[in-house]
Amino acid sequence: MDAQGTSRPAPQLCVVRGEPTPEEIAAVTTVLLRLAATAPSGPAERADAFPAAPSPGWRRTGPHRPAGAWRTYPQ
């Protein structure tokens, strides 16, 4: 609550360390708003961008090494 007894909404941006100028806060706010406006919305767009399974042409390079194989590697 402020001095008049009215409640204010919680701040959307919080400065944790330092003392930024009003211009610096405005610059950060502008960048964040621009990123939020251009970000993909919804899970359908992101699911195509990041597939859960590797592509069919994906292969490992070299033979598989079991856990602990580094211990038996000749020196």
MARRO-936637 format. One record per residue (C-alpha): residue number from 1; x, z, y. Coordinates in steps of 0.02 Angstrom, whole numbers. Example, Ala and Ser with C-alpha at 12.3 -4.5 7.8 and 13.67 -1.06 7.14 Angstrom:
residues 2
pos; X; Z; Y
1; 615; 390; -225
2; 684; 357; -53
//
This chain:
residues 75
pos; X; Z; Y
1; 0; 0; 0
2; 57; -34; 175
3; 37; 72; 333
4; -145; 16; 357
5; -192; 68; 180
6; -217; -108; 111
7; -136; -160; -51
8; -14; -304; -58
9; 20; -416; -209
10; 183; -390; -303
11; 328; -494; -237
12; 364; -656; -330
13; 549; -652; -290
14; 660; -499; -299
15; 837; -486; -230
16; 937; -379; -351
17; 1107; -380; -266
18; 1171; -429; -96
19; 1085; -462; 69
20; 1029; -644; 80
21; 978; -718; 245
22; 801; -782; 269
23; 872; -959; 262
24; 954; -926; 92
25; 792; -855; 22
26; 698; -1008; 88
27; 825; -1124; 5
28; 810; -1036; -164
29; 620; -1036; -151
30; 620; -1223; -113
31; 729; -1261; -263
32; 624; -1154; -380
33; 461; -1232; -319
34; 534; -1407; -341
35; 591; -1366; -518
36; 422; -1292; -561
37; 333; -1447; -495
38; 439; -1567; -599
39; 445; -1462; -759
40; 348; -1529; -908
41; 185; -1439; -933
42; 114; -1399; -1102
43; 190; -1384; -1274
44; 152; -1565; -1324
45; 283; -1636; -1206
46; 416; -1511; -1257
47; 385; -1533; -1443
48; 438; -1716; -1432
49; 592; -1673; -1330
50; 656; -1542; -1453
51; 617; -1587; -1634
52; 623; -1444; -1758
53; 703; -1548; -1897
54; 858; -1657; -1883
55; 832; -1843; -1869
56; 835; -1945; -2031
57; 1006; -2019; -1989
58; 1087; -1849; -1964
59; 1222; -1799; -2088
60; 1352; -1664; -2101
61; 1531; -1716; -2081
62; 1648; -1658; -2218
63; 1613; -1555; -2372
64; 1510; -1396; -2367
65; 1612; -1236; -2365
66; 1532; -1080; -2441
67; 1531; -914; -2350
68; 1702; -830; -2356
69; 1795; -993; -2393
70; 1913; -958; -2250
71; 1988; -815; -2353
72; 2044; -932; -2492
73; 2113; -1067; -2378
74; 2298; -1096; -2416
75; 2415; -1042; -2279
//
